[in-house]
Amino acid sequence: MTETIARYFDAFNSGDTAAMLDCLDDGIAHHVNEGKIRLGKEKFAEFCAHMSRCYKEELTDMVIFSSPCGTRAAAEFIVNGTYLVTDEGLPEAEGQTYRLPGGSFFELKDGKISRVTTYYNLADWIAQVSGKGAAA
């Protein structure tokens, strides 16, 4: 199970959406931080395309945890990013860099990721890209 999660994040860091999709169950439920739930690989791929246009990110300091039953996992990491293109409703993009902790929670079915929920502190991100430093 942790191998599937590690492959998913390796693909993320490589910018390889196809390899990420290969780790997912067809009915993936993608719970986005501060966003709506997206269902299915097509919606996941659309989200990845949008994110790749607006952000360049690498996840470091990765720690992956898994449940003994093999159906749930979690990961903690640091998001190291550059804000490339203004994302609707967010501050203007000017190539700002940011660094913040994040985490993801997973459910697995038949060796594939059937749910991923990602969290990070949006207020911290906004403060960093707005030039106000990390949120207190």
C-alpha positions in Angstrom: 0.0 0.0 0.0 2.7 2.5 0.8 4.3 1.7 -2.5 1.2 2.9 -4.3 1.2 6.2 -2.3 5.0 6.6 -2.9 4.4 6.1 -6.7 1.6 8.7 -6.6 3.8 11.3 -5.0 6.8 10.4 -7.2 4.6 11.0 -10.2 3.4 14.3 -8.7 6.9 15.5 -8.2 7.8 14.5 -11.8 4.7 16.3 -13.2 3.5 13.0 -14.6 -0.3 13.2 -14.5 -0.6 9.9 -16.4 1.4 8.1 -13.8 -0.7 9.7 -11.1 -3.9 8.6 -12.8 -2.5 5.0 -13.0 -2.4 4.9 -9.2 -6.1 5.9 -9.0 -9.3 3.8 -8.9 -11.7 4.8 -11.7 -14.2 6.2 -9.1 -11.6 8.3 -7.3 -13.1 10.8 -4.8 -10.7 13.8 -4.7 -11.3 16.0 -1.7 -9.5 19.3 -2.4 -8.4 21.6 0.3 -11.0 24.4 0.5 -12.8 23.0 -2.6 -15.5 20.7 -3.9 -15.2 17.0 -4.1 -14.3 15.8 -7.6 -15.4 12.3 -8.7 -13.6 10.2 -11.3 -10.3 10.2 -13.1 -11.5 12.8 -15.7 -12.2 15.4 -13.0 -8.9 14.6 -11.3 -7.0 15.1 -14.6 -8.7 18.4 -15.2 -7.7 19.5 -11.7 -4.1 18.5 -12.3 -4.0 20.4 -15.6 -5.3 23.6 -13.8 -2.8 23.2 -11.0 0.1 22.6 -13.4 -0.8 25.8 -15.2 -0.9 27.9 -12.0 1.7 26.3 -9.8 5.0 24.5 -9.9 5.3 22.4 -6.7 7.6 19.8 -5.3 6.8 17.8 -2.1 9.7 17.1 0.2 10.3 15.7 3.7 7.7 13.0 2.8 6.6 10.6 5.6 4.0 8.0 4.6 1.9 6.1 7.2 -0.5 3.2 6.6 -3.1 1.3 8.6 -2.6 -2.4 9.4 -5.6 -3.4 7.3 -4.1 -1.9 4.2 -7.0 0.2 3.2 -6.0 3.6 4.6 -2.9 5.7 4.5 -1.7 9.2 5.2 1.3 11.3 4.2 2.9 14.4 5.7 5.2 16.6 3.6 6.4 20.1 2.9 5.1 21.9 -0.2 7.8 23.9 -2.0 6.2 25.9 -4.7 6.1 28.8 -7.2 2.9 30.6 -8.0 3.0 30.9 -11.8 -0.3 32.2 -13.0 -3.1 33.9 -11.1 -5.7 31.4 -9.8 -9.2 32.8 -9.8 -10.2 34.3 -6.4 -6.6 34.3 -5.1 -3.9 36.9 -5.0 -2.1 37.9 -8.2 0.7 35.6 -9.3 4.1 37.2 -9.8 6.3 34.1 -9.5 6.2 34.2 -5.7 7.7 31.2 -3.9 6.1 29.5 -0.9 6.9 26.7 1.6 4.3 25.2 3.8 3.4 21.9 5.5 0.7 19.8 4.0 -0.9 16.4 4.4 -3.0 13.9 2.5 -5.3 11.1 3.6 -6.0 8.1 1.4 -8.4 5.1 1.1 -7.3 2.2 -1.1 -9.4 -0.4 -3.0 -7.8 -3.3 -4.8 -4.4 -1.6 -4.7 -5.6 1.7 -6.2 -6.3 5.0 -4.5 -10.1 5.4 -4.2 -10.0 8.6 -2.1 -7.5 11.4 -1.5 -8.1 14.3 0.8 -5.4 17.0 0.9 -4.9 19.7 3.5 -2.7 22.7 3.9 -3.1 26.1 5.6 -4.6 28.4 3.0 -4.1 31.5 5.2 -0.4 30.7 5.5 -0.1 30.3 1.7 -2.0 33.6 1.0 0.3 35.4 3.5 3.4 34.1 1.8 2.4 34.9 -1.7 1.1 38.3 -0.6 4.5 39.2 0.8 3.4 39.1 4.4 5.4 36.1 5.5 4.0 33.0 7.1 0.6 33.4 8.9 0.9 33.7 12.7 
